[in-house]
């Protein structure tokens, strides 16, 4: 599949696909080719359906992974081979309705306090300060930090879009200390190889290690800081439309999911159990003098069993 792979790579680059999307699509087509072991032009619709059913129907394969595979195969047959009819009827997996994991403000503080490395601290604070995707974070250049207007300039973000997001005063202070100490040039967070930027995998390890040291039991990833940024803005009263612009979401529906994890309005709701105890004359939490707690002597006399 050498020539076809190169043709697919060229088509994706011409359309401005991100390096990560290109890598994922090529891997899916490599797996597809290994499965059929023949020219993809001879596979046809039934062969594609068979691959999706047998390989991607396995237990444990996520819906998002299957959706990526469908997208990669559709792109290949439509844009590279010019055979759109082969994949015209391919079904899309049902979208997973999962709420994003979010840290509370105390957990964010603990996360930052657990980081001793100045470069790592500047990295994580910038991620949370502006709600950056990990790919946007590692590709920042020194000139993208606009300290005069307190903005971060995101260039060529998801979908090839540029945008601005907010820069925290505290994050700027840590960032300046980092720059004075490490003297980066070009990329704000350079990688080990000359001229390269820090890899997304390295950032994932940094976040994971910091989370473990902070004693946070939630599964924390770089994207968790982005989710937390959006949720905390919403809880502080920021209009959803502004949050959408800061995050670079194309659709407002994507941003609206943060209303489901925000405690802004949920925290105002009183549990019916608390109302029940209050109406019955219960006292403060902690002394176990609720009218619904059975006295020890009564429980012993009645032979009550838990």
N, C-alpha and C positions, 0 to 999 in steps of 0.2 A: 504493500500500500504506500510505497515511498513517494511516487509522483502525486498520488491523490492526497496524501498527507500534506505535501508541500503546497498543493493547490488550495487545500482547506485553510492552511496557515496563512497563505497570502490573502485569501478572501476575508478572513477574520481581521487581519491587520488593516486592510483597506477600509473596513467598516469601523475601525477604532475600538475593537473589543479589548477589554482589559487583559493583562498578562495572565491573571488567574483564570479568567473565563477560557482563554485560549488553551491553557494547560489542561483544564478539566475536560473540555470538548475533545481535545486530541486523545486523551486517555480513554474516554468513552468509545471513540471510534477504533482505537487500538484493541479494546476488549471485544468490540463488535466483530472486527476482522478476525480475531483469534477464534471466536466462536464458530463462524461460518467457514473459514479457511478456503474462501473462493472469492472471485471478483464480485465486489458489492453490486455491480450493475446487473448481475444475474440472480440476486437474492430475491427481490420483489417484495410486495407487501406482506405476504404470508411469512416470509423469512424474517422480516423485521418484527412482526407480531410474535413469532415463535421466540425470538431472542428476548423480547420484553417480558414474555410470559414465563419462560424457564429460568432466565438469569436474574432478571430484576424482580421476579415474583417471589424470590426467596425470603424466608422469614428473617427479619432483622434489617432488611434494606429499607432505608427511610424513604418517605414520599418525595422529599426534596432531591434525593439522589436519582430517583426514577425520573423526576421531572427534568433534571439536567440531561439525563440520557436521551429522553425524547427530544429535547431541544437540540442536542448535538446531532442526532440522526436526521432530524428534519433539516437542519442547516446543511448537512453534508449532501443529502439527496437533492435539495432545492437549489442551493447556491453553487455547489461544486459540480455535481453531476447533471444538473438541469433536469431532474426527474421528480418534480414535486408530487406527482400522482401516487408515487410509492408510499409517501408518508401523509397523504392528505387526510386519511381517516384515523390516524393514530390517536388514541384517547389520551387525555391529560390526566395524571393522577389527581385525586381530590386534594385540595390544599389542606395542610395541617393547621388547625386553629390553636396554636400554642401561644401562651402569653410569655413575653420575654422575662428573663430573670433580672431582678432589680436589687441593687444594694440600697439599704437605708443610709442616711447621712452619717450615722455613727460608724457603720461598716466602711464607708468611704474614708473616713478619718483614720480608722485603724489600718486600712490598706496602705495609705500614704505613710503612716508612722512606721510601718514595718519595712520600708525601703531605705536602705542606707546609702546605696549607690546614687550619686547626684544625677547621672545621666538617666538612670531608670526612673528616678522620681520626676524629673522634668518631662520625660516621655509620658508617664501615666497621668500627670497633672494636665498636660496639654490635651490628652485624649478625653478626659472628663470635662475640662474647661470648655471645649467647643463641641463635644459630641462627635468626635471624628471616627470614621471607619479606620480599621488598622492599615489598609492600603493607602489611605490619605495621610495618615500619621507618619508612616515611614518614608513617604515621598516628599515630605515638607523640605523646603529649602530655607535658608536663613532669611532671604528677602521676602518670604511668604508671611513673616511675622510683622504686622503693622502695629508697632507700639504706639505710634502717634494717635491712631484712631482706636486702638485696643481691639484689633480684629485679626483673625487668621484667614489668609487667602487660600482657599482650596482650589487648586488648578487641576483641570481634567479629572474631576471626581467621577462617580458612577454615572454612566450614560454620557461621558465626555463633557459634563457640565462644570463650569466654574461657579463658585459661590464664596460668600464671606460668612464666618461664624465668629462668635464672641471669644475674646481673650481675657482670662481672669488676671487681675492685678497681681495676685499671689503667684499664679503660674508664671507670669512674666518675670517676677523677682527670682524665682528658682531657675528659670530658663537663662537669665542673664548670668547667674552664678555658674551654671553649667557651661555656658559659652566661654566665660573667662577662664575656667579651669581646663576645658578640653580643647578649645580653639578649633571647632569644626569649620570646614570650608566647603561650600557647595551644599551638599546634603546636610540638613540639620542634625540628623542622627545617622552618621556613616556606619557602614558595615565593616567587616574585617578586611575584605579585599579593597584595594585602592580604587576609588571612584564609585564604589557601590553604596547602597543604603542598607540599613538594618532590615533583616528579613522579618516577615510577618510571624514566622515560627518563633523567632527569638523573642518577639514581643509577647507571644502567647506564653512562653516559658517564664518571662519576667512577671507577668500578671499571675500566673499559676503559683509561682514561688512566693510572691508577696501575699497572696490570698491564704496560702498555707501558714505562713508565719503569723499572719494577723488572726488566725483561728476562725476564719470564715468558713462555714460548712457548705455554703451554696457553691454551685459549679460556676466559677467566675472566669470569664474570657475577656479579651479586649473589648468585644462588642457589649459586654455587660456594662462597661463604663459609659458607652454611648446610650444604652437604654436608661441608665440611671440619670444621666444628664437630662434627657428628655422628660423623664418622669418627675424629677425634682423641679424642673422649670414649670411644669404643669401644676404641681402642688403649690408652687409659690405664686400662682396666678397669671403666668405668662399665657397669652392667647395662643391657641393651637395653630393658627395660621403662621405666626412668627416661628414657632417651633418647627413647623414643616419646612420653612425657608432655611433655618439654621441647619437642619439635618440633611437638606437636599433631597427630600422626598418628592417624587413626581406627582403622586396622588395623595390627597388628604386622608384617604382611607387607611394608608399605611401608618400615618401619624396618629390616627384616632385610636389605635390599639392601646396607646399609653393611657387612655382614659380608663381602661379596664384594670390597670395596675396602680393607678394613682390613689393615694389615701385621702386626697383633698376633701372629697364628699363622703367617702365611705366612713372616715373617722368620725363624722358627725352622727352617724346612725347608732342608736343605742340598741344593744342586743335585747331581745324580748326576755331573756333570762334575768338580766340586770333590772329591767323594769318590774319583773315578777317579784324579785327579792326586795326591791325598794318599796313596792306597794304593800308587801307583807311585813314591813318594819325591820328589815335586815340592817346590820351595821356594817362597818368598814371591812374591806377585804383584808384577810390576813389573820383575824382573831378567831375565825371559824365559829362565830356566834350567830350565823344565819339561822332564821327560824326553820329552815328546811334540813338542818343538820340534826340527826338523831342523837340524843344524849347517850353517853357511853353506858350508863346503868340500864337505860331502857333497851338498848341494843343487846346487852348481855342477858337481860331477863327474858327477852323475847326470842332468843336464839336465832338472831338475824344472821344470815350468811351472805357474804359478798358474792 
